[in-house]
Amino acid sequence: MRHRRPRYKPGQAWDHAPVWYEPHPDGGGHGDGHAAIAAAPQAAGPLGGARGTW
Amino acid sequence: MTRALEVESHDTATSSTMSSRTDEPLDQIFSFRELARLDEALTLSSRETGLRFTLYVGDLGTPTRARAEEMHASSGGATAEAVLIAVSPGQRVVEVVTGSAAARRLPDRACALAVLSMTTAFAGGDLVGGIVNGLRQLADQAGRPTHKH
């Protein structure tokens, strides 16, 4: 019997622990990986981006 | 394999969610196959663009933007070149935060288009598909890094 993971349904409570994923260390991009995460916050200059809701 | 970081996870825990967090494995929300898709998308996006894409999935508190920007600042490495995608399924909010260098290659308008794509998928219950497609759009927009010699 195949185990089926409950599918996310919009509007339902989200009771899972927060998780933070980073790219594979060999995958390129900048940064020092896991060890650097706990470092003090660094100013990144004026921030950009976008926000969305559903 | 993409590593799931517990960084600051528990800082955002509330009394109502703390107990469930300690009982659950970190990756229970996604299957291994889904994790593999996320891993590939994050790694390829970062490799192709030279930017550092990270993904947070969890509650963002309020205001969501301020929290996402705090997390971006704490994401390690050269944060100016970091791009954080923060998804809060419970709040039905997604925030994309770009550092100053990343923002030059990923204008807010491009981020908004990727966010629109993501929210459309999220509304249909497809979290992983939305994130993967959003990452692909962002990476395509950012293009390859220009090397200075």
N, CA and C atoms of all chains as a GROMACS GRO file, in nm:
protein
  609
    1MET      N    1   0.085  -0.118   0.000
    1MET     CA    2   0.000   0.000   0.000
    1MET      C    3   0.089   0.124   0.000
    2ARG      N    4   0.056   0.214  -0.085
    2ARG     CA    5   0.139   0.332  -0.100
    2ARG      C    6   0.095   0.442  -0.004
    3HIS      N    7   0.193   0.496   0.066
    3HIS     CA    8   0.163   0.604   0.159
    3HIS      C    9   0.141   0.733   0.082
    4ARG      N   10   0.032   0.799   0.110
    4ARG     CA   11   0.003   0.925   0.040
    4ARG      C   12   0.015   1.040   0.138
    5ARG      N   13   0.098   1.134   0.104
    5ARG     CA   14   0.120   1.251   0.188
    5ARG      C   15   0.002   1.347   0.170
    6PRO      N   16  -0.049   1.402   0.278
    6PRO     CA   17  -0.160   1.495   0.264
    6PRO      C   18  -0.121   1.612   0.175
    7ARG      N   19  -0.204   1.645   0.081
    7ARG     CA   20  -0.174   1.752  -0.012
    7ARG      C   21  -0.211   1.885   0.052
    8TYR      N   22  -0.129   1.983   0.023
    8TYR     CA   23  -0.158   2.117   0.074
    8TYR      C   24  -0.288   2.169   0.015
    9LYS      N   25  -0.371   2.222   0.101
    9LYS     CA   26  -0.495   2.284   0.055
    9LYS      C   27  -0.500   2.426   0.107
   10PRO      N   28  -0.513   2.522   0.018
   10PRO     CA   29  -0.518   2.661   0.061
   10PRO      C   30  -0.629   2.682   0.163
   11GLY      N   31  -0.596   2.756   0.267
   11GLY     CA   32  -0.695   2.785   0.369
   11GLY      C   33  -0.681   2.696   0.491
   12GLN      N   34  -0.614   2.584   0.475
   12GLN     CA   35  -0.593   2.498   0.590
   12GLN      C   36  -0.480   2.551   0.676
   13ALA      N   37  -0.488   2.520   0.804
   13ALA     CA   38  -0.380   2.562   0.894
   13ALA      C   39  -0.250   2.494   0.854
   14TRP      N   40  -0.140   2.564   0.875
   14TRP     CA   41  -0.007   2.510   0.841
   14TRP      C   42   0.065   2.483   0.972
   15ASP      N   43   0.068   2.356   1.011
   15ASP     CA   44   0.122   2.321   1.142
   15ASP      C   45   0.264   2.267   1.137
   16HIS      N   46   0.326   2.277   1.020
   16HIS     CA   47   0.461   2.222   1.007
   16HIS      C   48   0.567   2.318   1.060
   17ALA      N   49   0.676   2.261   1.100
   17ALA     CA   50   0.788   2.343   1.146
   17ALA      C   51   0.845   2.421   1.028
   18PRO      N   52   0.890   2.543   1.055
   18PRO     CA   53   0.954   2.620   0.946
   18PRO      C   54   1.081   2.551   0.899
   19VAL      N   55   1.104   2.556   0.771
   19VAL     CA   56   1.226   2.500   0.715
   19VAL      C   57   1.288   2.601   0.621
   20TRP      N   58   1.420   2.593   0.613
   20TRP     CA   59   1.493   2.689   0.529
   20TRP      C   60   1.588   2.607   0.444
   21TYR      N   61   1.571   2.615   0.316
   21TYR     CA   62   1.653   2.538   0.223
   21TYR      C   63   1.753   2.630   0.156
   22GLU      N   64   1.871   2.576   0.136
   22GLU     CA   65   1.974   2.650   0.066
   22GLU      C   66   2.026   2.564  -0.048
   23PRO      N   67   2.088   2.624  -0.148
   23PRO     CA   68   2.139   2.544  -0.259
   23PRO      C   69   2.252   2.454  -0.212
   24HIS      N   70   2.272   2.348  -0.288
   24HIS     CA   71   2.382   2.258  -0.259
   24HIS      C   72   2.512   2.337  -0.257
   25PRO      N   73   2.600   2.311  -0.162
   25PRO     CA   74   2.723   2.391  -0.150
   25PRO      C   75   2.808   2.391  -0.276
   26ASP      N   76   2.800   2.286  -0.354
   26ASP     CA   77   2.880   2.281  -0.478
   26ASP      C   78   2.805   2.339  -0.595
   27GLY      N   79   2.686   2.387  -0.568
   27GLY     CA   80   2.601   2.428  -0.679
   27GLY      C   81   2.622   2.568  -0.728
   28GLY      N   82   2.716   2.637  -0.669
   28GLY     CA   83   2.741   2.773  -0.715
   28GLY      C   84   2.666   2.873  -0.631
   29GLY      N   85   2.665   2.997  -0.676
   29GLY     CA   86   2.607   3.102  -0.594
   29GLY      C   87   2.708   3.145  -0.491
   30HIS      N   88   2.676   3.247  -0.421
   30HIS     CA   89   2.771   3.302  -0.326
   30HIS      C   90   2.732   3.263  -0.185
   31GLY      N   91   2.824   3.276  -0.096
   31GLY     CA   92   2.794   3.248   0.043
   31GLY      C   93   2.874   3.131   0.093
   32ASP      N   94   2.872   3.117   0.222
   32ASP     CA   95   2.953   3.016   0.286
   32ASP      C   96   2.871   2.901   0.340
   33GLY      N   97   2.747   2.895   0.300
   33GLY     CA   98   2.667   2.782   0.338
   33GLY      C   99   2.619   2.787   0.482
   34HIS      N  100   2.599   2.668   0.535
   34HIS     CA  101   2.534   2.654   0.663
   34HIS      C  102   2.603   2.733   0.774
   35ALA      N  103   2.735   2.726   0.774
   35ALA     CA  104   2.808   2.789   0.883
   35ALA      C  105   2.784   2.939   0.888
   36ALA      N  106   2.761   2.994   0.771
   36ALA     CA  107   2.746   3.139   0.766
   36ALA      C  108   2.607   3.184   0.807
   37ILE      N  109   2.514   3.090   0.807
   37ILE     CA  110   2.376   3.128   0.832
   37ILE      C  111   2.360   3.191   0.970
   38ALA      N  112   2.432   3.136   1.066
   38ALA     CA  113   2.414   3.183   1.202
   38ALA      C  114   2.488   3.314   1.228
   39ALA      N  115   2.560   3.360   1.128
   39ALA     CA  116   2.636   3.483   1.146
   39ALA      C  117   2.543   3.602   1.166
   40ALA      N  118   2.601   3.709   1.211
   40ALA     CA  119   2.522   3.829   1.233
   40ALA      C  120   2.464   3.877   1.100
   41PRO      N  121   2.346   3.935   1.105
   41PRO     CA  122   2.285   3.983   0.981
   41PRO      C  123   2.374   4.084   0.911
   42GLN      N  124   2.377   4.074   0.779
   42GLN     CA  125   2.457   4.166   0.699
   42GLN      C  126   2.366   4.257   0.620
   43ALA      N  127   2.404   4.381   0.612
   43ALA     CA  128   2.326   4.474   0.530
   43ALA      C  129   2.345   4.438   0.384
   44ALA      N  130   2.236   4.431   0.312
   44ALA     CA  131   2.243   4.392   0.171
   44ALA      C  132   2.213   4.511   0.082
   45GLY      N  133   2.218   4.630   0.137
   45GLY     CA  134   2.184   4.746   0.056
   45GLY      C  135   2.034   4.756   0.040
   46PRO      N  136   1.991   4.844  -0.047
   46PRO     CA  137   1.846   4.857  -0.069
   46PRO      C  138   1.789   4.724  -0.119
   47LEU      N  139   1.686   4.678  -0.053
   47LEU     CA  140   1.629   4.549  -0.089
   47LEU      C  141   1.519   4.567  -0.192
   48GLY      N  142   1.506   4.467  -0.275
   48GLY     CA  143   1.396   4.466  -0.371
   48GLY      C  144   1.316   4.340  -0.354
   49GLY      N  145   1.231   4.314  -0.453
   49GLY     CA  146   1.153   4.192  -0.448
   49GLY      C  147   1.006   4.218  -0.475
   50ALA      N  148   0.926   4.126  -0.429
   50ALA     CA  149   0.782   4.137  -0.452
   50ALA      C  150   0.709   4.053  -0.349
   51ARG      N  151   0.581   4.078  -0.339
   51ARG     CA  152   0.498   4.007  -0.243
   51ARG      C  153   0.372   3.961  -0.315
   52GLY      N  154   0.323   3.846  -0.275
   52GLY     CA  155   0.199   3.798  -0.334
   52GLY      C  156   0.118   3.720  -0.234
   53THR      N  157  -0.011   3.715  -0.257
   53THR     CA  158  -0.101   3.637  -0.172
   53THR      C  159  -0.188   3.549  -0.260
   54TRP      N  160  -0.245   3.448  -0.201
   54TRP     CA  161  -0.335   3.362  -0.279
   54TRP      C  162  -0.451   3.315  -0.195
   55MET      N  163   2.245   1.714  -0.174
   55MET     CA  164   2.104   1.733  -0.139
   55MET      C  165   2.089   1.867  -0.067
   56THR      N  166   1.986   1.933  -0.100
   56THR     CA  167   1.958   2.057  -0.031
   56THR      C  168   1.941   2.031   0.116
   57ARG      N  169   2.001   2.115   0.194
   57ARG     CA  170   1.991   2.096   0.338
   57ARG      C  171   1.878   2.180   0.393
   58ALA      N  172   1.802   2.122   0.477
   58ALA     CA  173   1.696   2.196   0.544
   58ALA      C  174   1.754   2.252   0.672
   59LEU      N  175   1.751   2.380   0.684
   59LEU     CA  176   1.814   2.443   0.798
   59LEU      C  177   1.710   2.475   0.905
   60GLU      N  178   1.750   2.452   1.027
   60GLU     CA  179   1.661   2.484   1.137
   60GLU      C  180   1.683   2.626   1.184
   61VAL      N  181   1.762   2.700   1.108
   61VAL     CA  182   1.803   2.830   1.154
   61VAL      C  183   1.684   2.916   1.189
   62GLU      N  184   1.683   2.960   1.309
   62GLU     CA  185   1.581   3.050   1.361
   62GLU      C  186   1.441   2.992   1.355
   63SER      N  187   1.430   2.867   1.316
   63SER     CA  188   1.297   2.810   1.307
   63SER      C  189   1.225   2.821   1.439
   64HIS      N  190   1.296   2.784   1.540
   64HIS     CA  191   1.230   2.778   1.670
   64HIS      C  192   1.211   2.916   1.730
   65ASP      N  193   1.283   3.014   1.675
   65ASP     CA  194   1.261   3.149   1.724
   65ASP      C  195   1.121   3.198   1.690
   66THR      N  196   1.068   3.143   1.584
   66THR     CA  197   0.936   3.189   1.542
   66THR      C  198   0.825   3.100   1.597
   67ALA      N  199   0.864   3.000   1.674
   67ALA     CA  200   0.763   2.907   1.723
   67ALA      C  201   0.670   2.975   1.822
   68THR      N  202   0.548   2.935   1.816
   68THR     CA  203   0.452   2.983   1.914
   68THR      C  204   0.420   2.868   2.008
   69SER      N  205   0.356   2.898   2.115
   69SER     CA  206   0.326   2.792   2.212
   69SER      C  207   0.235   2.688   2.150
   70SER      N  208   0.156   2.727   2.052
   70SER     CA  209   0.062   2.631   1.994
   70SER      C  210   0.129   2.539   1.895
   71THR      N  211   0.244   2.578   1.842
   71THR     CA  212   0.308   2.495   1.740
   71THR      C  213   0.435   2.430   1.790
   72MET      N  214   0.487   2.474   1.901
   72MET     CA  215   0.616   2.425   1.946
   72MET      C  216   0.616   2.274   1.966
   73SER      N  217   0.510   2.220   2.027
   73SER     CA  218   0.513   2.078   2.057
   73SER      C  219   0.515   1.995   1.930
   74SER      N  220   0.439   2.034   1.830
   74SER     CA  221   0.435   1.956   1.708
   74SER      C  222   0.569   1.961   1.635
   75ARG      N  223   0.641   2.070   1.648
   75ARG     CA  224   0.768   2.082   1.579
   75ARG      C  225   0.869   1.982   1.632
   76THR      N  226   0.870   1.963   1.760
   76THR     CA  227   0.970   1.874   1.815
   76THR      C  228   0.939   1.729   1.784
   77ASP      N  229   0.816   1.701   1.749
   77ASP     CA  230   0.778   1.563   1.722
   77ASP      C  231   0.795   1.525   1.575
   78GLU      N  232   0.812   1.622   1.488
   78GLU     CA  233   0.812   1.593   1.346
   78GLU      C  234   0.950   1.601   1.286
   79PRO      N  235   0.981   1.512   1.195
   79PRO     CA  236   1.103   1.532   1.119
   79PRO      C  237   1.090   1.657   1.035
   80LEU      N  238   1.204   1.721   1.007
   80LEU     CA  239   1.201   1.849   0.939
   80LEU      C  240   1.132   1.844   0.805
   81ASP      N  241   1.154   1.738   0.731
   81ASP     CA  242   1.112   1.735   0.593
   81ASP      C  243   0.978   1.667   0.572
   82GLN      N  244   0.904   1.649   0.676
   82GLN     CA  245   0.781   1.575   0.661
   82GLN      C  246   0.683   1.643   0.566
   83ILE      N  247   0.693   1.771   0.554
   83ILE     CA  248   0.598   1.842   0.470
   83ILE      C  249   0.615   1.808   0.324
   84PHE      N  250   0.733   1.766   0.283
   84PHE     CA  251   0.757   1.731   0.144
   84PHE      C  252   0.807   1.587   0.134
   85SER      N  253   0.770   1.523   0.026
   85SER     CA  254   0.821   1.388   0.001
   85SER      C  255   0.966   1.399  -0.045
   86PHE      N  256   1.034   1.287  -0.048
   86PHE     CA  257   1.172   1.291  -0.096
   86PHE      C  258   1.179   1.336  -0.241
   87ARG      N  259   1.082   1.294  -0.316
   87ARG     CA  260   1.079   1.335  -0.457
   87ARG      C  261   1.062   1.487  -0.470
   88GLU      N  262   0.974   1.540  -0.387
   88GLU     CA  263   0.953   1.685  -0.390
   88GLU      C  264   1.078   1.758  -0.342
   89LEU      N  265   1.142   1.704  -0.240
   89LEU     CA  266   1.266   1.764  -0.192
   89LEU      C  267   1.374   1.763  -0.300
   90ALA      N  268   1.376   1.655  -0.376
   90ALA     CA  269   1.474   1.646  -0.484
   90ALA      C  270   1.447   1.754  -0.589
   91ARG      N  271   1.322   1.779  -0.616
   91ARG     CA  272   1.287   1.885  -0.713
   91ARG      C  273   1.329   2.022  -0.661
   92LEU      N  274   1.304   2.045  -0.534
   92LEU     CA  275   1.343   2.173  -0.474
   92LEU      C  276   1.494   2.188  -0.475
   93ASP      N  277   1.561   2.080  -0.441
   93ASP     CA  278   1.708   2.081  -0.438
   93ASP      C  279   1.763   2.115  -0.575
   94GLU      N  280   1.712   2.049  -0.675
   94GLU     CA  281   1.760   2.073  -0.811
   94GLU      C  282   1.732   2.217  -0.854
   95ALA      N  283   1.612   2.264  -0.824
   95ALA     CA  284   1.576   2.400  -0.867
   95ALA      C  285   1.662   2.505  -0.798
   96LEU      N  286   1.683   2.489  -0.668
   96LEU     CA  287   1.764   2.586  -0.595
   96LEU      C  288   1.909   2.583  -0.643
   97THR      N  289   1.960   2.462  -0.660
   97THR     CA  290   2.100   2.448  -0.698
   97THR      C  291   2.124   2.497  -0.840
   98LEU      N  292   2.037   2.460  -0.932
   98LEU     CA  293   2.056   2.504  -1.070
   98LEU      C  294   2.039   2.655  -1.083
   99SER      N  295   1.940   2.709  -1.015
   99SER     CA  296   1.919   2.854  -1.022
   99SER      C  297   2.041   2.929  -0.972
  100SER      N  298   2.097   2.880  -0.862
  100SER     CA  299   2.214   2.946  -0.804
  100SER      C  300   2.336   2.929  -0.894
  101ARG      N  301   2.350   2.808  -0.948
  101ARG     CA  302   2.466   2.780  -1.032
  101ARG      C  303   2.461   2.864  -1.161
  102GLU      N  304   2.345   2.870  -1.220
  102GLU     CA  305   2.333   2.939  -1.350
  102GLU      C  306   2.348   3.090  -1.337
  103THR      N  307   2.302   3.144  -1.227
  103THR     CA  308   2.300   3.290  -1.216
  103THR      C  309   2.415   3.346  -1.134
  104GLY      N  310   2.475   3.264  -1.049
  104GLY     CA  311   2.576   3.316  -0.958
  104GLY      C  312   2.515   3.386  -0.838
  105LEU      N  313   2.382   3.394  -0.835
  105LEU     CA  314   2.314   3.448  -0.718
  105LEU      C  315   2.292   3.333  -0.620
  106ARG      N  316   2.252   3.368  -0.501
  106ARG     CA  317   2.230   3.263  -0.401
  106ARG      C  318   2.083   3.259  -0.364
  107PHE      N  319   2.014   3.159  -0.417
  107PHE     CA  320   1.872   3.145  -0.392
  107PHE      C  321   1.852   3.058  -0.268
  108THR      N  322   1.772   3.106  -0.175
  108THR     CA  323   1.734   3.026  -0.059
  108THR      C  324   1.583   3.027  -0.048
  109LEU      N  325   1.533   2.927   0.020
  109LEU     CA  326   1.387   2.910   0.030
  109LEU      C  327   1.349   2.887   0.175
  110TYR      N  328   1.253   2.963   0.219
  110TYR     CA  329   1.198   2.944   0.354
  110TYR      C  330   1.051   2.906   0.338
  111VAL      N  331   1.010   2.805   0.410
  111VAL     CA  332   0.868   2.767   0.410
  111VAL      C  333   0.823   2.758   0.555
  112GLY      N  334   0.735   2.846   0.592
  112GLY     CA  335   0.687   2.847   0.730
  112GLY      C  336   0.622   2.980   0.762
  113ASP      N  337   0.578   2.990   0.885
  113ASP     CA  338   0.510   3.112   0.926
  113ASP      C  339   0.605   3.231   0.925
  114LEU      N  340   0.554   3.344   0.882
  114LEU     CA  341   0.637   3.465   0.873
  114LEU      C  342   0.601   3.568   0.980
  115GLY      N  343   0.498   3.541   1.055
  115GLY     CA  344   0.456   3.641   1.152
  115GLY      C  345   0.405   3.766   1.081
  116THR      N  346   0.396   3.874   1.154
  116THR     CA  347   0.353   3.999   1.092
  116THR      C  348   0.439   4.113   1.144
  117PRO      N  349   0.472   4.207   1.058
  117PRO     CA  350   0.443   4.209   0.916
  117PRO      C  351   0.533   4.112   0.840
  118THR      N  352   0.479   4.048   0.742
  118THR     CA  353   0.553   3.943   0.672
  118THR      C  354   0.675   3.999   0.599
  119ARG      N  355   0.663   4.118   0.546
  119ARG     CA  356   0.775   4.174   0.469
  119ARG      C  357   0.896   4.200   0.559
  120ALA      N  358   0.870   4.256   0.674
  120ALA     CA  359   0.979   4.288   0.766
  120ALA      C  360   1.050   4.160   0.811
  121ARG      N  361   0.972   4.059   0.838
  121ARG     CA  362   1.030   3.931   0.881
  121ARG      C  363   1.113   3.870   0.768
  122ALA      N  364   1.060   3.876   0.647
  122ALA     CA  365   1.132   3.819   0.533
  122ALA      C  366   1.263   3.894   0.511
  123GLU      N  367   1.262   4.024   0.528
  123GLU     CA  368   1.385   4.102   0.510
  123GLU      C  369   1.487   4.071   0.620
  124GLU      N  370   1.438   4.049   0.741
  124GLU     CA  371   1.529   4.008   0.848
  124GLU      C  372   1.595   3.874   0.815
  125MET      N  373   1.515   3.785   0.764
  125MET     CA  374   1.568   3.653   0.730
  125MET      C  375   1.668   3.663   0.615
  126HIS      N  376   1.638   3.749   0.521
  126HIS     CA  377   1.731   3.769   0.409
  126HIS      C  378   1.866   3.817   0.461
  127ALA      N  379   1.862   3.910   0.554
  127ALA     CA  380   1.985   3.964   0.610
  127ALA      C  381   2.064   3.859   0.687
  128SER      N  382   1.994   3.757   0.734
  128SER     CA  383   2.060   3.651   0.812
  128SER      C  384   2.092   3.528   0.729
  129SER      N  385   2.074   3.538   0.599
  129SER     CA  386   2.083   3.417   0.517
  129SER      C  387   2.226   3.376   0.487
  130GLY      N  388   2.322   3.452   0.534
  130GLY     CA  389   2.462   3.410   0.521
  130GLY      C  390   2.524   3.448   0.389
  131GLY      N  391   2.656   3.454   0.388
  131GLY     CA  392   2.728   3.485   0.266
  131GLY      C  393   2.706   3.629   0.222
  132ALA      N  394   2.719   3.650   0.092
  132ALA     CA  395   2.702   3.784   0.036
  132ALA      C  396   2.554   3.812   0.019
  133THR      N  397   2.497   3.875   0.117
  133THR     CA  398   2.352   3.894   0.113
  133THR      C  399   2.309   3.987   0.001
  134ALA      N  400   2.399   4.072  -0.047
  134ALA     CA  401   2.363   4.159  -0.159
  134ALA      C  402   2.328   4.076  -0.282
  135GLU      N  403   2.386   3.958  -0.291
  135GLU     CA  404   2.360   3.871  -0.406
  135GLU      C  405   2.266   3.756  -0.372
  136ALA      N  406   2.199   3.769  -0.261
  136ALA     CA  407   2.108   3.664  -0.217
  136ALA      C  408   1.964   3.695  -0.257
  137VAL      N  409   1.893   3.590  -0.285
  137VAL     CA  410   1.751   3.601  -0.317
  137VAL      C  411   1.677   3.503  -0.226
  138LEU      N  412   1.589   3.555  -0.144
  138LEU     CA  413   1.512   3.470  -0.054
  138LEU      C  414   1.368   3.460  -0.105
  139ILE      N  415   1.322   3.338  -0.115
  139ILE     CA  416   1.180   3.314  -0.140
  139ILE      C  417   1.122   3.262  -0.011
  140ALA      N  418   1.033   3.339   0.048
  140ALA     CA  419   0.973   3.301   0.176
  140ALA      C  420   0.825   3.273   0.153
  141VAL      N  421   0.786   3.150   0.179
  141VAL     CA  422   0.648   3.109   0.155
  141VAL      C  423   0.584   3.076   0.288
  142SER      N  424   0.473   3.140   0.317
  142SER     CA  425   0.398   3.109   0.438
  142SER      C  426   0.262   3.053   0.398
  143PRO      N  427   0.252   2.920   0.387
  143PRO     CA  428   0.126   2.862   0.341
  143PRO      C  429   0.009   2.894   0.433
  144GLY      N  430   0.037   2.899   0.564
  144GLY     CA  431  -0.072   2.927   0.658
  144GLY      C  432  -0.128   3.066   0.642
  145GLN      N  433  -0.041   3.160   0.608
  145GLN     CA  434  -0.084   3.298   0.588
  145GLN      C  435  -0.119   3.327   0.442
  146ARG      N  436  -0.088   3.231   0.358
  146ARG     CA  437  -0.108   3.245   0.212
  146ARG      C  438  -0.037   3.370   0.160
  147VAL      N  439   0.089   3.378   0.197
  147VAL     CA  440   0.173   3.491   0.155
  147VAL      C  441   0.305   3.437   0.103
  148VAL      N  442   0.354   3.496  -0.003
  148VAL     CA  443   0.491   3.468  -0.048
  148VAL      C  444   0.564   3.601  -0.061
  149GLU      N  445   0.685   3.604  -0.009
  149GLU     CA  446   0.769   3.723  -0.018
  149GLU      C  447   0.898   3.686  -0.091
  150VAL      N  448   0.934   3.762  -0.190
  150VAL     CA  449   1.064   3.748  -0.255
  150VAL      C  450   1.147   3.868  -0.216
  151VAL      N  451   1.264   3.843  -0.161
  151VAL     CA  452   1.352   3.952  -0.119
  151VAL      C  453   1.484   3.940  -0.194
  152THR      N  454   1.522   4.048  -0.258
  152THR     CA  455   1.649   4.050  -0.333
  152THR      C  456   1.745   4.149  -0.268
  153GLY      N  457   1.871   4.111  -0.258
  153GLY     CA  458   1.974   4.204  -0.214
  153GLY      C  459   2.002   4.306  -0.324
  154SER      N  460   2.083   4.403  -0.292
  154SER     CA  461   2.102   4.514  -0.387
  154SER      C  462   2.162   4.469  -0.520
  155ALA      N  463   2.260   4.378  -0.515
  155ALA     CA  464   2.320   4.331  -0.639
  155ALA      C  465   2.224   4.242  -0.716
  156ALA      N  466   2.153   4.159  -0.642
  156ALA     CA  467   2.055   4.071  -0.707
  156ALA      C  468   1.943   4.152  -0.771
  157ALA      N  469   1.906   4.261  -0.705
  157ALA     CA  470   1.795   4.343  -0.755
  157ALA      C  471   1.828   4.411  -0.888
  158ARG      N  472   1.957   4.432  -0.912
  158ARG     CA  473   1.994   4.492  -1.041
  158ARG      C  474   1.965   4.397  -1.156
  159ARG      N  475   1.973   4.268  -1.126
  159ARG     CA  476   1.946   4.167  -1.230
  159ARG      C  477   1.804   4.113  -1.222
  160LEU      N  478   1.742   4.136  -1.109
  160LEU     CA  479   1.604   4.091  -1.090
  160LEU      C  480   1.520   4.210  -1.046
  161PRO      N  481   1.476   4.288  -1.138
  161PRO     CA  482   1.393   4.404  -1.102
  161PRO      C  483   1.264   4.358  -1.032
  162ASP      N  484   1.208   4.448  -0.956
  162ASP     CA  485   1.086   4.414  -0.882
  162ASP      C  486   0.977   4.362  -0.974
  163ARG      N  487   0.975   4.417  -1.094
  163ARG     CA  488   0.871   4.374  -1.189
  163ARG      C  489   0.888   4.226  -1.227
  164ALA      N  490   1.011   4.186  -1.244
  164ALA     CA  491   1.037   4.045  -1.276
  164ALA      C  492   1.001   3.957  -1.157
  165CYS      N  493   1.032   4.005  -1.037
  165CYS     CA  494   0.996   3.929  -0.917
  165CYS      C  495   0.844   3.916  -0.906
  166ALA      N  496   0.774   4.024  -0.940
  166ALA     CA  497   0.629   4.021  -0.930
  166ALA      C  498   0.569   3.919  -1.027
  167LEU      N  499   0.628   3.907  -1.144
  167LEU     CA  500   0.579   3.808  -1.239
  167LEU      C  501   0.601   3.666  -1.186
  168ALA      N  502   0.718   3.643  -1.128
  168ALA     CA  503   0.745   3.511  -1.070
  168ALA      C  504   0.651   3.484  -0.954
  169VAL      N  505   0.626   3.586  -0.874
  169VAL     CA  506   0.534   3.570  -0.761
  169VAL      C  507   0.393   3.537  -0.811
  170LEU      N  508   0.353   3.602  -0.918
  170LEU     CA  509   0.220   3.575  -0.974
  170LEU      C  510   0.210   3.429  -1.018
  171SER      N  511   0.315   3.382  -1.080
  171SER     CA  512   0.318   3.241  -1.123
  171SER      C  513   0.310   3.149  -1.002
  172MET      N  514   0.383   3.185  -0.899
  172MET     CA  515   0.383   3.100  -0.779
  172MET      C  516   0.247   3.099  -0.711
  173THR      N  517   0.189   3.216  -0.696
  173THR     CA  518   0.061   3.221  -0.623
  173THR      C  519  -0.050   3.148  -0.699
  174THR      N  520  -0.040   3.150  -0.831
  174THR     CA  521  -0.139   3.076  -0.910
  174THR      C  522  -0.130   2.926  -0.881
  175ALA      N  523  -0.007   2.877  -0.875
  175ALA     CA  524   0.012   2.735  -0.844
  175ALA      C  525  -0.026   2.705  -0.699
  176PHE      N  526   0.011   2.794  -0.609
  176PHE     CA  527  -0.020   2.772  -0.467
  176PHE      C  528  -0.172   2.764  -0.446
  177ALA      N  529  -0.244   2.851  -0.516
  177ALA     CA  530  -0.389   2.853  -0.501
  177ALA      C  531  -0.450   2.721  -0.546
  178GLY      N  532  -0.380   2.651  -0.634
  178GLY     CA  533  -0.427   2.521  -0.677
  178GLY      C  534  -0.372   2.407  -0.593
  179GLY      N  535  -0.302   2.441  -0.487
  179GLY     CA  536  -0.251   2.339  -0.395
  179GLY      C  537  -0.115   2.284  -0.432
  180ASP      N  538  -0.050   2.344  -0.531
  180ASP     CA  539   0.079   2.292  -0.577
  180ASP      C  540   0.194   2.379  -0.525
  181LEU      N  541   0.236   2.351  -0.404
  181LEU     CA  542   0.342   2.432  -0.344
  181LEU      C  543   0.475   2.411  -0.416
  182VAL      N  544   0.512   2.286  -0.434
  182VAL     CA  545   0.644   2.258  -0.491
  182VAL      C  546   0.651   2.303  -0.637
  183GLY      N  547   0.548   2.274  -0.712
  183GLY     CA  548   0.546   2.317  -0.852
  183GLY      C  549   0.556   2.468  -0.865
  184GLY      N  550   0.486   2.539  -0.778
  184GLY     CA  551   0.491   2.684  -0.782
  184GLY      C  552   0.629   2.737  -0.750
  185ILE      N  553   0.691   2.678  -0.650
  185ILE     CA  554   0.825   2.723  -0.611
  185ILE      C  555   0.926   2.693  -0.722
  186VAL      N  556   0.918   2.573  -0.776
  186VAL     CA  557   1.013   2.534  -0.882
  186VAL      C  558   0.997   2.625  -1.004
  187ASN      N  559   0.874   2.648  -1.044
  187ASN     CA  560   0.853   2.736  -1.160
  187ASN      C  561   0.894   2.879  -1.131
  188GLY      N  562   0.868   2.924  -1.010
  188GLY     CA  563   0.909   3.058  -0.973
  188GLY      C  564   1.059   3.074  -0.976
  189LEU      N  565   1.128   2.974  -0.924
  189LEU     CA  566   1.275   2.977  -0.927
  189LEU      C  567   1.326   2.979  -1.071
  190ARG      N  568   1.263   2.901  -1.155
  190ARG     CA  569   1.305   2.896  -1.295
  190ARG      C  570   1.286   3.033  -1.362
  191GLN      N  571   1.175   3.094  -1.334
  191GLN     CA  572   1.150   3.227  -1.393
  191GLN      C  573   1.252   3.329  -1.344
  192LEU      N  574   1.278   3.326  -1.216
  192LEU     CA  575   1.375   3.421  -1.160
  192LEU      C  576   1.514   3.398  -1.219
  193ALA      N  577   1.551   3.272  -1.230
  193ALA     CA  578   1.684   3.241  -1.286
  193ALA      C  579   1.692   3.283  -1.432
  194ASP      N  580   1.587   3.258  -1.508
  194ASP     CA  581   1.587   3.299  -1.649
  194ASP      C  582   1.601   3.450  -1.662
  195GLN      N  583   1.530   3.520  -1.574
  195GLN     CA  584   1.537   3.666  -1.580
  195GLN      C  585   1.676   3.717  -1.542
  196ALA      N  586   1.734   3.656  -1.440
  196ALA     CA  587   1.865   3.704  -1.394
  196ALA      C  588   1.974   3.674  -1.495
  197GLY      N  589   1.961   3.564  -1.565
  197GLY     CA  590   2.062   3.528  -1.665
  197GLY      C  591   2.192   3.486  -1.600
  198ARG      N  592   2.290   3.472  -1.683
  198ARG     CA  593   2.421   3.427  -1.633
  198ARG      C  594   2.502   3.546  -1.583
  199PRO      N  595   2.589   3.520  -1.487
  199PRO     CA  596   2.668   3.631  -1.432
  199PRO      C  597   2.769   3.682  -1.535
  200THR      N  598   2.797   3.809  -1.528
  200THR     CA  599   2.902   3.865  -1.613
  200THR      C  600   3.029   3.868  -1.532
  201HIS      N  601   3.132   3.806  -1.586
  201HIS     CA  602   3.259   3.798  -1.514
  201HIS      C  603   3.346   3.917  -1.551
  202LYS      N  604   3.398   3.981  -1.451
  202LYS     CA  605   3.489   4.093  -1.474
  202LYS      C  606   3.633   4.043  -1.465
  203HIS      N  607   3.713   4.080  -1.561
  203HIS     CA  608   3.853   4.039  -1.561
  203HIS      C  609   3.943   4.159  -1.545
   0.00000   0.00000   0.00000
